[in-house]
């Protein structure tokens, strides 16, 4: 596996490690939204950012999907079928 392939694999494994500034901003918005509700100013800022470039919206949607899916994956050492046995 080349260095490039390892870097790309790492970026897929940990979304926060991507070098793309738009992706980093999208990921930051998703994290902020899940920490607490956005106030009106923040919502306006997010909407403006999303409208500024179609890539922003795509990155935001991808980050949101990753966030959602990560909640469906049990932490290491646990299984979703853990019934206390």
C-alpha positions, 0 to 999 in steps of 0.5 A, a space after each residue: 500500500 502506498 503512502 497516498 493510499 494509507 493517507 486516503 484510508 486514514 481520511 476515510 477512517 476518521 472524517 475529522 482528519 481530512 485536509 479539505 477546508 470545506 470538509 473541515 468546515 462542514 464537519 465542524 458545523 455538524 459537530 456544533 449542531 449536535 453539541 447544542 441547538 444553533 441560535 438564529 445567527 448561527 443558522 443564518 451563517 450555516 445557510 449562507 455557507 451552504 449556499 456559497 458553493 455546491 461542494 459545501 452542501 455535498 460535504 455537509 450532507 456527507 458529514 451529517 450521514 457519517 455522524 448519523 451512521 457513527 451513532 449506529 455502530 457500537 463502541 469497540 468491545 460492545 455489540 448491538 446484541 449485548 443482552 448482558 450475558 
